[in-house]
């Protein structure tokens, strides 16, 4: 008698046409996993997804679309990136964030549970910590977000814990620090761009006149804010490791994704000058209210639980970002000069 073939199960990646999502799709494919992407393409691009990966163009809050994708592709796990990420926008228009980051995730989880999907990896953020009293920040530090973006991420994490207790959902929330860099030819692109590394590189490429900073008098060694920059390829590796952890019966919980080493804005700019060998003018402005001087992760729990640690340096981040960004078309002229922190 012929033995029945084992079913090949797929991973559903929401927001898989976006920056970190598309890198994770590429990493999953390299690991031999079947993948299906669901993305409304409001900020992502289908060109960022490999041609052999099916894309469902839909909102993750559309339960029917999610259920159909799960059924059609034998999905057994979800990696959830889809959502809004701009802190300032979350303050100006918070209902967008409660709707698209929280309510849509409720609908996504309901569709997943209806179809028996119990493994869920969530794209969270260090914004759940708010302004910490000290660094490095560990997962046991209190959640005290200071804007609606961070509040929605913390709310989803609490929901995941409740769903785990009540419905058997198994989950990992990955709290990113500052994602940067590029791999697989996938440059970092946001509209508008607010992230430091691409902003600085655009100045080096002649696409912006200068880098504008929020203050040079913070309580840090050189007066500029210190952040923990993590290569996007390392972040993608962490998602693959999180799925493997859940597949082997590992515990649910939240994990920091960082290097444990902080770099100041001035250090990042100096590294960009070194890599590009170009002048990068800087204009210093006043501090931004509520901007923490230093945010650095304690990554020891991710190392212990997932066997993951960041492998790439700040120089690697800038070099890879520069190569990818140099190959992209110039972004549209900004309505006003973006500030980097």
C-alpha positions as MATLAB code, in Angstrom:
seq = 'XXXXXXXXXXXXXXXXXXXXXXXXXXXXXXXXXXXXXXXXXXXXXXXXXXXXXXXXXXXXXXXXXXXXXXXXXXXXXXXXXXXXXXXXXXXXXXXXXXXXXXXXXXXXXXXXXXXXXXXXXXXXXXXXXXXXXXXXXXXXXXXXXXXXXXXXXXXXXXXXXXXXXXXXXXXXXXXXXXXXXXXXXXXXXXXXXXXXXXXXXXXXXXXXXXXXXXXXXXXXXXXXXXXXXXXXXXXXXXXXXXXXXXXXXXXXXXXXXXXXXXXXXXXXXXXXXXXXXXXXXXXXXXXXXXXXXXXXXXXXXXXXXXXXXXXXXXXXXXXXXXXXXXXXXXXXXXXXXXXXX';
ca = [
       0.000    0.000    0.000;
       1.294    3.468   -0.919;
       1.977    5.650    2.103;
       0.048    8.903    2.290;
       2.179   11.970    1.708;
       2.493   14.379    4.605;
       0.634   17.662    4.103;
       2.826   20.641    3.359;
       1.619   23.485    5.563;
       2.154   27.153    4.824;
       2.862   30.299    6.826;
       0.509   33.242    6.318;
       2.471   36.508    6.453;
       0.320   39.604    6.873;
       1.944   42.773    5.568;
       4.387   40.581    3.670;
       4.831   43.197    0.928;
       6.218   45.735    3.417;
       9.732   46.363    4.708;
      10.302   43.779    7.455;
       7.544   41.525    6.145;
       9.128   41.093    2.712;
      12.511   40.307    4.266;
      10.867   37.671    6.453;
       9.078   36.149    3.450;
      12.440   35.814    1.692;
      13.970   34.260    4.812;
      11.106   31.784    5.197;
      11.433   30.735    1.561;
      15.176   30.243    2.045;
      14.333   28.013    5.013;
      12.112   25.892    2.771;
       8.748   27.077    4.088;
       5.702   27.577    1.886;
       4.370   31.111    2.304;
       1.252   33.066    1.386;
       1.081   36.846    1.807;
      -1.973   38.928    2.651;
      -1.481   42.668    2.184;
      -3.745   45.553    1.192;
      -0.740   47.214   -0.522;
      -1.461   50.526    1.222;
       2.234   50.791    2.086;
       3.742   47.637    0.591;
       4.556   46.686   -2.984;
       3.950   43.347   -4.740;
       7.386   43.689   -6.364;
       8.900   43.007   -2.933;
       7.371   39.499   -2.840;
       8.993   36.544   -4.688;
       7.100   35.579   -7.832;
       6.369   32.081   -6.517;
       4.668   33.390   -3.360;
       0.899   33.954   -3.717;
      -0.443   37.343   -2.615;
      -3.978   37.915   -1.380;
      -4.773   41.607   -1.780;
      -7.021   42.262    1.185;
      -7.195   43.893    4.594;
      -6.299   41.598    7.486;
      -9.524   42.741    9.138;
     -11.459   40.962    6.372;
     -12.270   37.677    8.102;
     -13.623   36.061    4.937;
     -10.406   36.797    3.008;
      -8.272   35.482    5.875;
     -10.346   32.305    6.251;
     -10.213   31.687    2.490;
      -6.422   32.152    2.433;
      -5.974   29.753    5.355;
      -8.137   27.107    3.686;
      -6.679   27.516    0.197;
      -3.046   27.262    1.301;
      -3.213   24.888    4.302;
      -1.936   27.546    6.692;
      -0.822   26.365   10.119;
       0.951   29.498   11.399;
       0.670   33.266   11.037;
       3.315   35.991   11.185;
       1.533   39.312   11.662;
       3.214   42.501   10.415;
       0.287   44.416    8.922;
      -0.502   47.687   10.670;
       0.374   51.340   11.017;
       3.773   52.371   12.382;
       4.047   56.191   12.510;
       4.131   57.508   16.067;
       3.221   61.084   15.161;
       0.292   59.983   13.039;
      -0.969   57.854   15.924;
      -1.121   60.968   18.109;
      -2.828   63.068   15.430;
      -5.367   60.433   14.376;
      -5.513   57.666   17.002;
      -8.642   55.986   15.658;
      -6.634   54.802   12.641;
      -4.338   52.933   15.022;
      -7.021   51.397   17.223;
      -8.859   50.278   14.073;
      -5.947   49.018   11.957;
      -3.612   47.770   14.684;
      -6.051   46.416   17.257;
      -9.510   45.824   15.758;
      -8.044   44.289   12.592;
      -5.885   41.972   14.717;
      -8.980   40.837   16.633;
     -10.608   39.910   13.317;
      -7.439   38.162   12.132;
      -7.182   36.099   15.304;
     -10.852   35.188   15.216;
     -10.501   33.907   11.639;
      -7.353   31.977   12.608;
      -8.998   30.303   15.604;
     -12.072   29.404   13.525;
      -9.763   27.558   11.129;
      -7.693   25.877   13.824;
      -4.523   27.957   13.441;
      -2.891   28.159   16.865;
       0.654   29.452   16.148;
       1.030   33.227   15.935;
       4.106   35.463   15.760;
       3.395   39.152   16.321;
       5.408   42.145   15.149;
       5.495   44.239   18.311;
       7.727   47.167   19.256;
       9.953   48.642   21.927;
       7.350   51.442   21.977;
       5.445   49.317   24.505;
       8.008   50.407   27.130;
       7.457   54.142   26.683;
      10.196   56.159   28.383;
      12.211   53.668   30.447;
      13.787   54.607   33.755;
      17.012   52.823   32.793;
      18.647   50.844   30.000;
      19.215   48.165   28.853;
      15.509   47.330   28.837;
      14.382   43.815   29.733;
      11.077   42.116   29.041;
      10.242   42.250   32.754;
      10.250   46.061   32.715;
       6.770   47.605   32.902;
       4.749   48.350   29.779;
       4.099   52.094   29.805;
       3.516   53.298   26.239;
       3.310   57.053   25.717;
       1.495   57.209   22.377;
      -1.382   55.364   20.654;
       1.016   53.405   18.447;
       2.708   51.869   21.483;
      -0.628   51.464   23.259;
      -2.048   49.387   20.404;
       1.018   47.134   20.380;
       0.747   46.598   24.138;
      -2.997   45.934   23.828;
      -2.410   43.228   21.207;
       0.205   41.599   23.438;
      -2.279   41.501   26.320;
      -4.902   40.075   24.001;
      -2.520   37.332   22.862;
      -1.913   36.316   26.474;
      -5.662   36.174   27.125;
      -6.307   34.172   23.942;
      -3.536   31.799   24.924;
      -5.102   31.158   28.312;
      -8.656   30.815   26.999;
      -8.277   29.235   23.537;
      -4.890   27.562   23.453;
      -3.273   30.112   21.134;
       0.505   29.757   21.141;
       2.260   33.027   20.442;
       5.454   35.027   20.424;
       5.531   38.847   20.433;
       8.786   40.227   19.071;
       9.562   43.689   20.411;
      11.768   45.344   17.807;
      14.116   48.126   18.631;
      15.352   50.158   15.603;
      15.084   48.113   12.415;
      17.419   49.201    9.609;
      19.489   47.895    6.717;
      18.539   45.823    3.689;
      18.931   42.379    2.141;
      17.712   40.552   -0.971;
      17.761   43.871   -2.830;
      14.859   45.148   -0.683;
      15.570   48.737    0.308;
      13.847   50.365    3.270;
      11.067   52.606    1.954;
       8.354   54.445    3.845;
       6.139   57.310    2.731;
       6.919   59.664    4.280;
      10.334   58.450    5.394;
      11.019   59.059    9.090;
      13.737   56.498    9.879;
      17.260   57.728   10.511;
      19.426   55.538    8.278;
      17.501   56.065    5.012;
      17.147   59.783    5.767;
      20.898   60.167    6.233;
      21.673   58.102    3.148;
      19.303   60.225    1.080;
      21.398   63.255    2.049;
      24.547   61.408    0.957;
      22.818   60.564   -2.346;
      21.855   64.187   -2.933;
      18.146   63.552   -2.471;
      17.773   65.749    0.623;
      19.691   68.900    1.572;
      20.617   67.945    5.126;
      19.846   65.810    8.140;
      17.789   67.610   10.772;
      18.257   66.438   14.369;
      16.044   66.704   17.425;
      18.512   68.135   19.926;
      22.214   67.694   20.665;
      21.980   68.246   24.423;
      20.538   64.955   25.636;
      22.040   63.129   28.609;
      24.190   60.898   26.388;
      27.954   60.848   25.703;
      27.718   63.113   22.632;
      24.377   64.792   23.339;
      22.410   62.989   20.609;
      19.877   60.224   21.206;
      21.133   56.659   21.521;
      19.241   53.765   19.931;
      19.720   50.031   19.411;
      19.903   49.451   15.619;
      19.115   45.930   14.386;
      19.700   44.678   10.855;
      16.444   43.723    9.141;
      17.983   40.411    8.062;
      18.609   39.576   11.722;
      14.983   40.447   12.488;
      13.806   38.157    9.696;
      15.924   35.326   11.131;
      14.251   35.873   14.507;
      10.779   35.320   13.010;
      11.861   32.012   11.496;
      13.332   31.025   14.869;
      10.109   32.030   16.651;
       8.022   29.821   14.366;
      10.409   26.911   14.979;
      10.186   27.525   18.729;
       6.383   27.315   18.653;
       6.450   24.246   16.376;
       8.521   22.325   18.902;
       6.159   23.211   21.748;
       8.022   26.187   23.195;
       6.355   28.576   25.614;
       4.519   31.706   24.552;
       5.792   35.141   25.535;
       7.359   38.435   24.524;
      10.981   38.855   23.455;
      13.183   41.870   22.772;
      14.967   41.973   19.443;
      18.030   44.168   19.749;
      21.799   43.998   19.833;
      22.297   45.187   23.400;
      24.572   47.953   22.062;
      23.440   51.540   21.561;
      24.664   53.957   18.907;
      24.045   57.691   18.949;
      22.617   59.658   16.045;
      26.025   61.261   15.596;
      27.650   57.813   15.407;
      25.165   56.716   12.752;
      25.858   59.828   10.681;
      29.625   59.292   11.039;
      29.223   55.679    9.871;
      27.182   56.855    6.881;
      29.946   59.330    5.976;
      32.532   56.554    6.269;
      30.582   54.095    4.103;
      29.473   56.560    1.434;
      32.625   58.699    1.464;
      30.381   61.744    1.057;
      29.680   64.878    3.018;
      26.451   64.844    5.040;
      25.366   68.287    6.298;
      23.551   68.353    9.644;
      21.200   71.001   11.050;
      20.518   70.747   14.792;
      17.121   71.814   16.063;
      15.425   71.732   19.462;
      14.612   68.550   21.307;
      11.355   66.785   20.619;
       9.133   66.486   23.683;
       9.029   62.997   25.154;
      12.012   61.663   23.180;
      13.934   59.274   25.497;
      17.693   59.913   25.520;
      18.546   56.208   25.284;
      16.701   53.057   24.241;
      18.793   49.888   24.245;
      17.556   46.308   24.504;
      18.594   43.514   26.755;
      18.500   40.656   24.193;
      19.424   37.828   26.554;
      15.952   36.257   26.676;
      15.744   35.936   22.869;
      19.178   34.326   22.907;
      18.098   31.872   25.589;
      14.615   31.081   24.215;
      15.173   31.187   20.459;
      18.914   30.681   20.193;
      18.892   34.001   18.307;
      21.268   36.924   18.470;
      21.973   39.768   16.077;
      24.981   38.992   13.873;
      25.357   42.199   11.853;
      27.013   45.441   12.944;
      26.071   49.083   12.432;
      28.604   49.218    9.592;
      26.866   46.224    7.967;
      23.505   47.947    8.353;
      24.659   51.165    6.694;
      26.612   49.396    3.930;
      23.704   47.142    2.978;
      21.187   49.981    3.183;
      23.398   52.178    0.994;
      23.776   49.506   -1.695;
      20.019   48.888   -1.817;
      19.018   52.556   -1.610;
      21.478   53.577   -4.319;
      19.679   51.199   -6.677;
      16.231   52.700   -6.050;
      14.643   55.684   -7.737;
      14.741   58.990   -5.898;
      11.824   59.342   -3.470;
       9.306   62.121   -4.060;
      10.373   65.545   -2.836;
       9.345   65.814    0.860;
       6.718   68.420    1.719;
       8.918   69.397    4.641;
      12.293   68.273    5.830;
      11.968   65.154    7.981;
      13.825   65.110   11.277;
      15.915   62.222   12.467;
      16.342   61.320   16.093;
];
